[in-house]
Amino acid sequence: MEEARVKVTLNGEEAQRELDAINNRIAHLIELKKKAEAEGDVKGWKKISSELSKAEREAKKLEKQAFDVEKVLKNINGASIEELS
């Protein structure tokens, strides 16, 4: 029987800080988008919309990664090496 040992280091605080920073950025971009819309700044609105979409994708990606890690940890005994790396 082959045995593999893997050291897993999790820093949930760091991931949470990163997610908080992204969410703060999203909130700021939403405010900027509203301001651009109120001022009739179409070019600025489009640029902010693009940045907002990017930030929202980042947040979703980070949340998915956190979910995937949690899923593996719940099934750590049955997890494959690929899932752990």
PyMOL commands that set and color helices and strands:
alter all, ss='L'
color gray80, all
select helices_A, chain A and resi 12-39+42-74+76-78+81-84
alter helices_A, ss='H'
color red, helices_A
deselect
rebuild
show_as cartoon
